[in-house]
Amino acid sequence: MGHSLSADGTWEHELLPSSRDEAFRRRFRFFLEDALRLATSAVDGVKINGRTLAQCDERIAAGP
């Protein structure tokens, strides 16, 4: 499993579903508005195959 962004904006190791207790659910389940705010604030620090979202967007815009 990977990492998950908690409601307080910190990253934690994602537990297997069978290991998720009520404390885990309180940290990682929140309303859509909060999820969007957290994702927007975290996106520049997330890398996919070594690239940020902005770098991926630039590469796609540049074309083949």
N, C-alpha and C positions, 0 to 999 in steps of 0.2 A: 504494500500500500504506500501511498505517498504522504503528502502533508496537506493539512486543511487549515483554512483561515478561520480563527475563532471570532466570536462576537466582539472581543476587545481588540482585535486587529493583530493578534500574534499568531504565528504559525506553529502548529503542533503536529506531531506524527499522527497519521490517521489510523485509528484502531480498526481491527477486524469487526464486522458487524456484531458478531457474537460477544465481543468484549466491550461494547458500548453501553455504559450505564447512564443513569439519570444525570450525573454530573457532566458527562460528555455531551449529552443532548442539550443541556442548558448552555454549554459553551459554544455549540456549533449549530444550533437551530435558532433562526431569527426571522423577522419579517422581511419581505422582499425589499422594501426601501432601505433597510439596514444592510442587506446583502449587496445591493447595488452600490451603496456608499462605500462599503468595505472593499469591494472588488475594484471600484474606480481608484481608490487610494492605494491599492496594492499592485495594480497592473504594471507599473513601470519597473517593479522589482522582480517580476516573474519572467523567467526565460523558458522558451520552448526550443529544444535543440540548439541551445546556446544563444538564441536571439530573443530580444524583447518584442513585444507586440508592435512597437513603432518600427523596429528594424524589419519585421516581417511585412508590415504594410508597405514600407519603402521598397522592399525587394519585389513584392507583387506589382506595385505601381510601375516599376522599371520595366516590367515585361520580360519575355524570354531572352 
